[in-house]
Amino acid sequence: FKQKTAYEIASCLVGSEMCIRDRDMGLGMGRAMAAMALFEKAKKAYLALDEVGPEGSPERVAAKEALHVSTAQECLELAKKNGGIYNKAAQFVASLQGGAGDAGIPKAYIEALAVLTDKAPFRPFEDMDACFAEEFGVSAKEAFAEIDETPIAAASLAQVHRAVTKDGRTVAVKLQYPWLKHHLSSDFAVFSMFGQQIKPGGFDLSWLVRDFQVSLTAELDFTGEADNAERCALELSGRPDAHVPEVVREFTSKRVLTTAFVDDMTRCNDVAALRRAGFDPRRVGAALASVFSEMVFVHGHVHGDPHAGNVYVRERPNLNANRRPSPAAREKEPQIVLLDHGLYHDLSDATRTEFCALVNACVRRDASGARKRSARFAGKELCRFFPLILSPWFVFGSPDLRAADLKAAARGALPPGVKLADIGAFLVSLHDEGGTNMLGVLHSLGYTKGILNELRFPESLRLRAFARYAALGARPSLLGASAEEKARWRTNPGSETHRGLLVLLAAARVEILAWFVFVLAPLAPILFSLPGTSVWTASVAVSGPVYFLAAMSFVFARATEHPELAM
């Protein structure tokens, strides 16, 4: 962990404010100054570690860990006090594990700020009821047969109360904080000013502030969230392992969203809680990876905020309605419950199919095809980074693969020659003034990968989901199809056999890719030292054992694993 990372965490919270009018600029400036003071304090404290001892010394390691803990707690208190966009930024930091783990964001920050994903400080019911009354003309106590004044969850933009309608339905009522628009206006104004002056790594990220403001403003309209939820429910309607709570339209407006209440849910990233509840974490990971792969590669309509406070697990209802379960059966069938549909990223059919083609090329270890497809997104100079962002195992897409790159891939790490500045330039290259859809999709995949990391979900299984839905999403029959037509893709007559073959071939290719990575990694230093040896000649040299091992492990998985894992 570099000292710079901690500064950026604090500065992420620094800017997390804005959007009211000029008259309210002082509000945002006051909150921003408190955040800036914390940023400067953290910066000095991390620089002072040089006086404790050299990098890696026991004294410095202990001092740095203590500083992580204390600064993370101060960031938490700042976010709680300022609320709004500061909470949103804290949620972002808490979910930033991606594939880096503690090497990217210290565990102390993740653990401290994770509470804000669904347990942010809540407001008195009287304040929130005023919002409901403004939208519907009556108090929530009059509109519902009953409503709990203590919220069941509170996050950055709203808090949720359990209620019962007068016709007996149990619902969740999401109420937007009444002061939010004032705070966001002033906060975004200040953040925009800082964004024009602070350029980490020399990159102008002022566009990121603008995009964040556009996205967050869209999230403030709960009717848009209701539309997204209903579309997502339609697209995933054929999946028994996914559920989107039904929207209750008569109690939904721009600042109030009411949905069916879902009980007995477990956070999808809490391994101990999942096991206590009777779930196999690996099955939960398989469902999560599969659901989001379908969103990306088949529908091109991707949940934009899938942190652990928005993704839960429950037992599939009515699973054994027609048969009695075995007394020995303890494991529950998991169903992913998706909440908070305020932000979605849409991919055009052209972009979606190009993305499918890129993943298919990476799974096949087709370096030429991977470079060609990557250049479509990031240009010729930076295209080599795109496959690596998706998975370190896609290292075969590199034109100058080295032994060290393969060893890093086997560890699930980026190649040693890849610098933070390179990744920063790549991410900036993905920005499109007409919309940052691909950048947003990568962000969503990073969120879900962070959850999968917490579940210790194998990379091979994550890539099985990628390969499966990239193969299905590339089919010409989906080009130009409407959301309703795509939702029926599983039930189209005459295509089941074709789909089955595509899925089988995709799973087999991932198994082969995995064995090439693991077999070549330890042998690469020897093979690459031989005259005239390239990655391709090295691959040929080990191809016999690799294909044999892949075939054996593939057959074993099909025979022993649950179908949702084996495929």
N, C-alpha and C positions, 0 to 999 in steps of 0.2 A: 504494500500500500504506500503510495507516494503522498508526501505532505500536501501536494497540490489538490489531491482528491478531497481531503477534509475541507480545504478552503472552498472548493466548489460546492460541497454540500451546504456549507453555511451560506454561500452566496446564492445558492438555489433558493434558500429560504429568504434571503435578503430581498430578492426581486419579486417574491411571490405576492404581489399586491397591485391593484390599480383599477380604475374606471369609474368616474362619477361625473363631475363637471369641474370646470376651473375653480368654481367657488369652493369645492371640497378637496382641492389639491393638498391642502394642509393636512387633512386626515391621512392620506396615503404617505405624505412625506414624514409625518410623525412616526408611523409604523415602520417605514423604510429606514429611518434613522436608528431606531432601536435594533433592527436587523443588521444594519451596517456596523453598529457598535459591536454586536456579537461576532460578525465576520472579522473585524479587525482584531478583536480579542483572541479569537481562535487562530488567526494567522500568526500573531506574535507568539502564542503558546506553542504552536507546532514548530516555528523557527527556533524557539528556545530549546528544543530537544537536542540541538547540536551541542549544547553545553553539558548535557547529561552524559553523553558518551557516543562512541562511533556507531554507525548503522549496524544493527544486528547484535549489539552487546546486550546482555541480560538487563542491565540497568535501563537502557534506552527502550527496550521492548516493553518492560513493565511500565515505564513512564508514559509511553505512547498509548498503551492499552488503557491506562487510567485516564489519560486525556480524551481518548475516544469516548469513554463512558460519560465523563463530566460534560463534554461539549455536546454530545448527543442529547443528554438530559436538558441542557439549556436550549437546544434547538426545539425540543419537544415543548418546553414551556412557552417559547416564543410563538410557535405555531398555535398552541392552545389560546394564547392571549389575543393574537391578531386574527385568527380564524380565516375563513374564506379561502383565498388563493394560497395563503401560507399553509393551510391544512392540505390543500391540493398538492403543493410542492412537496410537503412531507410524505404524503402518500406515494408520490413518484419516487422519492429517494428510498423509501422502505421497500419498494418493489423492483429496484434497479439491479438485482443480482444478475439477471440475464444468465450468461454462461461463466461469469467471472468469479462468483462466490465472494469470499472475504477479500480476495485480491483486488476487487473493484470497489466495493463498499464495505467498510468494517462492520462486523457483526453487531457491534454496540449500537450503531446508527439504525440498522435494520430492525433490531429488537425494540429499541426505544420508540421509533416513529411508527412501527406497525400498528400501534394502538389506534392511530388516527384513521385507519382504513374503515373502521365501523364503530369506534368508541371515542370519537371526538367529543369535546365538551358540548353538552346539550343546553338548549335554552328553555326557559319556563314555558309551560303549555300556553299560558295566557298570551305570550308574545306570538307563538305560532298559530294560535287560534285566530288571531287578528288577520293573519294572512289568509286563512280559510274563509273568513267572513268577507274579506274584500273580494274574493273570487266568486263566492256563491251566495252572498247576501245574508247568510245565517251562520251562527256558530256551529262548529263541528259537533258540539254536544246536542244541538237540535237536529242536525242532519242525520246523525247515526243513532242507533238504539243505545250504543255505548261506545266509548273510546277511552283508551288508557292514556292518562296524562303523562306518564313516564315513558319516554321513547324506548323502543326496542333496539334502535341503532341510530347513530349520529355520525355524519361524515362532513365533508368540506362545504357542500352546498345546501344540504337539507338534513332533516331528521325524520325518522319513521315511527309512526304510532300504530299500534294494533287497534282495530275497531270492528264493530259488528253492525251491519246494515239493518234497516228495519225489516227486511225480508229474511234475515237470519244468516246472511253470508259473512264469514270472517274475512276481513280485508286488512291490507297494509296501506296506510295513508302517509305519503311522502310530502312533507311540507317544506317549502323553500324558506330559508332564513329571510325575514322581511328587510333586514338592513343590507343584504348582499349586494344589490345593484349599486348602492352608494359606495360601499367599500371597494368593489371591483373597479369602478370607474377611476377613483383616485389612485388605486394601487397600480393599475395598468399604465396610467399616465406616468407615474414615477418609474416603473419598471422599464418603460419604453425609453425614458431619458437615460437610465443606467445602461440599457442595452446598446445604446449608440456610443457609449464611452468605454464599456468593458468588452474587450475582444479576446477571450481565452484562446491561447495558441495562435493568435493573429487572425482568427476567423471572425467575420462579421455575422453575428447571430441575431441581429435585430429582426430579421424575418421570422425567427423562432418565436419572438415575443408577439409579433402580429398574428402568426398562425395560432398560437396558444390563446390569444384573445378571441379570435374568431371561433375556435372550437369551444371555449368556455362559455362564450355568449350563446352559442347554439344549445349548450347543455342547460342553460337557464330557462329554456322553453320546454316545459314538460310535455306539451302536446307532441313535439318532435320525438321525445323519448318514447311516448306511447306508440307512435307510428313505427319506430325502430323495433320496439318489443314485439309488436304484432307481426312485422315482417320476419323477424328472427324466428318467432314461434312457427310461422308458416314454413320457412325454409328447413327447420329441423323437425318438422312434424312427424317424419317417418322414423325418427330415432327414439328407441325406448330408453336410451341412456342420456337424454337431454330434456330439460324442461324450462320453459319460460312462463312465469306467472301471468295469468290472464289479466288484461287491463279492464278496469271497471270505468267505462267512459262517462257515466253520469256524475262521477265525482273526480273527473280529471280536467284540468285547465292548464294555463301557462305556468302556474306556480304550485299546483297541487296535482299529484299523481296517485291514483288509487289502483291497487292490483289485488288479486286473490292472495290471501295469506298462506305462506308455506311454512309448516312447522317441522320440528325434528330434523333440522339441518345441521351439518357439521362443516367447519371450515376445511376446504380441500387441501390446505397445506400443512395441517396439523396431524402428523403421523400418529402420535400417541392417541389423540382424540378419535381418529379414524378407526384405529384398531379397537379402542374401547367400544365404539359404536357398532362394531361387527363388519367393518369394511376392510378389504385388502387394498393397501395404498397403491400397489402396482396396477390393480384394476381401475382405481380412480384415475391414476395417471394416464392409463390407456384411453379412458373415456374422454378426459380433458384434451389430450393430444389429438384424438380423432375428431372431436367436435370442432376445434379451432382449425384443423387442417381442412375440414369440409367447408367451413366459412370462407377461408382464403381461396382455395383452389377450385371449388365448385360454384359458390355463390358470389364471390367477390364483394361480400358485405360482412365486414369484420368488426366485432365488438372492440371498441377503442380503449376501454378502461378495465381490463380483466385482472385487477389485483385481487388478492385473497379475500378482501372484504366484499367483493362482488361475485365471487364464484364459490358456491357451496355444493355439498353432496347430501342427498337423501336416499332412502331406499326406494327402489322402483315400485310404484303402487300396482296392486292387482297382478303382480307377476305370476303368482301361482293360483290364479282364480279357478282354473280348471283341474288342478291336481294338487294333492297334498304333498308338502315338502318332506323330505327325509328327516327323521329325528336327528340324524347326525349332521345335517346341514346347518352350519352356523353362519357362514359368510353371506352377507347381504349383497344383493345386486345393486351396484351404484348408479345413481342418476345425477348428472351435473345440473345444478340449478343456477341459471344466469340471471343476475340482477343488474340494475343500473344501466339502462340502454341509451343514456343521453348522448354518447359519442360513438359514432361508427365511421369506419373508413371504407369507401367504395372504390372498387377497381373496375375499370371498363373491361369489357370482354377481351379487347385486344391486349391490355396489360395483364389481365388474369391468365390468358392462354400463354403469353410470353413467359410469365412466371412459372407456369406449369412446365413449359418446355425447358426452362433453366434447371429446375429441380430434377426433371427426368434425365437431363444430360449429366448432372452431377452424380446421380445414383448410378448411371451407366459408366462412370469414370470417363466420359467423353470430353476431353480437355478442349478440343476445338469447338464443340457445340456449347460448352459452358462459357467459354470466352465470348463467343458470338452473342449469346443471350444476355450475358452480364453487361456487355457493351451497350445494349439497348437501354439499360437502366442507369449506368454510371459512366459511360464513355470509355474509350479505349485505354486511357491512362490509368484509370482506377478500377477497371472491371475485375481485376484479380481479387479484389477484396469482397465482392458481393457473395460468392459462394462461402467464404470463410465466416461471414456474418451469420449465415444461415446455419452452418455447422462446421466445426473444425475438420470433420470427416470428409468434407467436400474439397479437401486440399488437392485432390487429383486434377482439379480445374486449373491449377497453376501451371504456367508454361515453363517454369524453371524450378521444379520440385526438387528439394534437397532431403538428405537423410534427417537433418534436424527438424524439418517440417513434418515428416512422417512421425517422428517420435513425439512431437508436440500434439499432433492429431490423436495419437493413441491415448494421450493424457487428457484429451478434451480441451486443449489450449490452442491459442493462435500461434502461428509460426514465430520463432524468435526474432525474425527481422521486421515484423510488423510493428510500427510505432503508433502511439496514440495520435500523433499528428496525421498519419496516413488514414486512420479510421475517421478522424474528424473531417478530413478533406473528402473522404468518400461519402459521409453522411450529408455534408453540405451539398455535394454534387447531386444527391437525390432530390433536393428541394426543387419544387416546381411552383412558380408563382400562380399557376392555375389550380394549385392544390397539392398537398403533401401526402397523397394517399399511400404511396409505397413506403415512405418514411413512417407514416402512422401504422401501417401493417407490420413493419419490422419492429416497431415499438410494442405492438400487441403481442407479437410472437416472443419478444423479450420478456414481457410480463409472464406469459405462460411458461416459458422455459425456466424462469426463476422459481415458479411453483413446482414444476417437475423436478428441478434440482433438489428442492426441499423434500420431495417424496423419494429421492434417490432413484428416480425413474431412468432406466438405461437409455443411452443415446440411440442404440439400435432400434428400440421400440418407438422412440419419437420419430425417427426417420422412416420407419415403416408406415406411420400415419402420413407423413409428408408424401412418400412415394405412392402410397395407395391413392390418395385424393388428387395428386398431381397427374397421375395416369388417367383417372376418371375425369378430371376437369379438362383434360386436353382433347376429349372426344369432340368431333365436329358437331354432334347433335346439340351440344350446349351453347354453341355460338348463336347469339341473337335471341336466346330463349328468355322469356320473362321470368320474374321471380316465382310465379305460380307454376310455370312449366319446369323450372329447375327443381322446385320442391317435389315434383312427381318423378324425378329421375330414377328413383329406386324401383318404381312400379311399372315403368314402361315395358310393355309386353315384348318378348323376343330378345331382350338385351341382357337378361340375367346371366346367361352362359358367357357372353362376351365380357361383362363386368367381372365375373368370377375369374376369368383368365387374366385380365389386366391386374387384378388385385394379387393373384398368385405370383405373377411374373414380377410385380413391384416388390413384394416381400422377399422373393428369392434374390433379386438384385441387391437389396439392402444387406442381406446376409452375406453375399459375396463381397460387397464393399467393406463390411465390418472385418471380414477375415483378411482381406488385402491390407487393411490398416494395421491389424494386430500382428500379422505375420511379417510384413515388410518393416515395421518399426524397429524391432531388434536386429534384423538382418541388414537393414539399409546401410549402416556405416561400412560393412564389409563389401556388400554388393556394389555400392557406389564408388568404392575405392579402386575397383577393377577398371582397366583401360576400356574405353568405349561404352561404359555402362550408363544407361539413362533409366529414368523411372519406368519406361515402357519395357526395356529389355529386362530390368529387374522384375517387373511384374510377370513377364513371360517365364522367367526362371522359377518363380514360386507358384505359378498358376495351377499346376497339378495338385499340390497339397491344398492350396486355397479352395479350389472347387470341390475337392473331396470333403474338407472340413465343413464348408458351407452347406453342402448337400446333407451331411450327417446332422448338423445342428438344425437345419431347416426341417428335416423329417422329425427329429426329436421334439422340436417346438410344436409342430403340428399335432404330434401324438400326445404330448403331456400338458401343454399350456391351454388355458381357456381360449376359446375361439377369438375373443376380442383382443387377446395378446398375440396369439399365433399369427393373426392376420393384420 
